[in-house]
Amino acid sequence: MPDKVVYRDVSGSDFKEGMRHLAASVTVITVAHNGKKDGLTATATCAVSAEPPQLLVCVNKEAGAHDLIQEEGVFGVNVLARDQEDIAKRFAGIDGADRIDRYSLGVWTKIATGAPILEGALASFDCQVAESMTVGTHSIFIGRIVGINFRPGPPLIYGDAQFTGLSIPL
Ligand SMILES: Cc1cc2nc3c(=O)[nH]c(=O)nc-3n(C[C@H](O)[C@H](O)[C@H](O)COP(=O)(O)O)c2cc1C
């Protein structure tokens, strides 16, 4: 039996409580613009198509990186490994560090567009914005993938409001 059943007038808190159960890989979306770098932790990242290679990200319009992605037309998506929880917390702004220090954790490089790419991420996708649309509080950016890195390893997962990993033998 569910703890709570809501058929209409779904509130923002109902939405968030329901979405807690949508466990997902944790990514860091990055952007660099005129010497300024920004980024955010995101789970709303999804594959779109292999031909052409595209993915999508949903970014809150209030996030510092949002307008930079719009202006620069590029972004990076870095899929975090199980041992990169500290980076996830840093880019979510929940570890108490100054936002100016976001890039002081980890080693950052570039591939094609100049968007920051995290060395040691399980996968990094370097993207040019192909399309975008505004949906409520967020923008959906469709990224055409123009550079890619990947390696094997266990992913960092966010589910039930906590960082965790897959419970399979590594
Ligand atoms: C696990 C996790 C997943 C998140 N997913 C998203 C997301 O998909 N899109 C988004 O806009 N914010 C997401 N956030 C929130 C941002 O990481 C957070 O608001 C960040 O501080 C935004 O950057 P800002 O400090 O520049 O506003 C997520 C946070 C966490 C902890």
The ligand as an SDF file (V2000), in Angstrom:
LIG
                    3D

 31 33  0  0  0  0  0  0  0  0999 V2000
   21.4170   15.0240   -6.4240 C   0  0  0  0  0  0  0  0  0  0  0  0
   21.0630   16.3890   -6.9760 C   0  0  0  0  0  0  0  0  0  0  0  0
   20.5200   16.4810   -8.2470 C   0  0  0  0  0  0  0  0  0  0  0  0
   20.1970   17.7220   -8.7970 C   0  0  0  0  0  0  0  0  0  0  0  0
   19.6800   17.7860  -10.0570 N   0  0  0  0  0  0  0  0  0  0  0  0
   19.4290   18.9850  -10.6210 C   0  0  0  0  0  0  0  0  0  0  0  0
   19.0020   19.0640  -11.9740 C   0  0  0  0  0  0  0  0  0  0  0  0
   18.8430   18.0690  -12.6720 O   0  0  0  0  0  0  0  0  0  0  0  0
   18.7910   20.3060  -12.5010 N   0  0  0  0  0  0  0  0  0  0  0  0
   18.9650   21.4500  -11.7660 C   0  0  0  0  0  0  0  0  0  0  0  0
   18.7380   22.5520  -12.2910 O   0  0  0  0  0  0  0  0  0  0  0  0
   19.3730   21.3980  -10.4650 N   0  0  0  0  0  0  0  0  0  0  0  0
   19.6230   20.1950   -9.9000 C   0  0  0  0  0  0  0  0  0  0  0  0
   20.0680   20.1340   -8.6050 N   0  0  0  0  0  0  0  0  0  0  0  0
   20.2440   21.3560   -7.8350 C   0  0  0  0  0  0  0  0  0  0  0  0
   21.5380   22.0840   -8.1590 C   0  0  0  0  0  0  0  0  0  0  0  0
   22.6680   21.2300   -8.1280 O   0  0  0  0  0  0  0  0  0  0  0  0
   21.7590   23.2230   -7.1510 C   0  0  0  0  0  0  0  0  0  0  0  0
   20.6080   24.0020   -7.0500 O   0  0  0  0  0  0  0  0  0  0  0  0
   22.9370   24.0710   -7.5240 C   0  0  0  0  0  0  0  0  0  0  0  0
   23.2970   24.7570   -6.3540 O   0  0  0  0  0  0  0  0  0  0  0  0
   22.5930   25.0540   -8.6130 C   0  0  0  0  0  0  0  0  0  0  0  0
   23.6510   25.9380   -8.7930 O   0  0  0  0  0  0  0  0  0  0  0  0
   23.6350   27.4390   -8.2270 P   0  0  0  0  0  0  0  0  0  0  0  0
   24.2670   27.3480   -6.8800 O   0  0  0  0  0  0  0  0  0  0  0  0
   24.4010   28.1670   -9.2340 O   0  0  0  0  0  0  0  0  0  0  0  0
   22.1950   27.8870   -8.1350 O   0  0  0  0  0  0  0  0  0  0  0  0
   20.3890   18.8980   -8.0370 C   0  0  0  0  0  0  0  0  0  0  0  0
   20.9280   18.7980   -6.7360 C   0  0  0  0  0  0  0  0  0  0  0  0
   21.2650   17.5540   -6.2340 C   0  0  0  0  0  0  0  0  0  0  0  0
   21.8510   17.4550   -4.8320 C   0  0  0  0  0  0  0  0  0  0  0  0
  1  2  1  0
  2  3  1  0
  2 30  2  0
  3  4  2  0
  4  5  1  0
  4 28  1  0
  5  6  2  0
  6  7  1  0
  6 13  1  0
  7  8  2  0
  7  9  1  0
  9 10  1  0
 10 11  2  0
 10 12  1  0
 12 13  2  0
 13 14  1  0
 14 15  1  0
 14 28  1  0
 15 16  1  0
 16 17  1  0
 16 18  1  0
 18 19  1  0
 18 20  1  0
 20 21  1  0
 20 22  1  0
 22 23  1  0
 23 24  1  0
 24 25  2  0
 24 26  1  0
 24 27  1  0
 28 29  2  0
 29 30  1  0
 30 31  1  0
M  END
$$$$
